[in-house]
Amino acid sequence: MDTLNFITQLERNLKAHIRLNPDPQQNANWNLEIQLFYQGHPAGRTSFNLHGYSQAEAENIARTVKDNHFMMREIDEYLWGESD
């Protein structure tokens, strides 16, 4: 599989460029990179390692980040955690 890239709206003013990269060394391991944009301006990057997922499962996770409560909580903490 090549890298999967797409842009999705996570919340009203928050968009993400999502990139799913296969691990060339190990099958069933993926790196999910998320570049965040708030009101059109770069707001940071975060990533998740997905271990033990098939290609279809990893792609589904990448496509449904906004519906994944764990990932959205991690993104919120990344963006706003230091401002509390």
C-alpha positions, 0 to 999 in steps of 0.5 A: 500500500502507498501512503493514504492522504486526505483532508477532513473537518474535525470540528467547526474551525478544526481541519486535519490533513491525515496521512496513513503510512505503512511500516515497511519493516513490519506488516500490520503496523501503521503510522497515522500522522495528523497535521492540524489546521485551526481557522486555516492556520497550521496548529501542529502535528500529532501521530499515532502508531497502529499496531496489529491492524489490517490495511482495511482496519487502519484505513477505517481508523484514518477515515473516521478520526473525528468519530474516534473519541480517544483520538479526538481527546488526544488531539484536544489535549495536544491543542489546548492542554498547555493553555489550561 
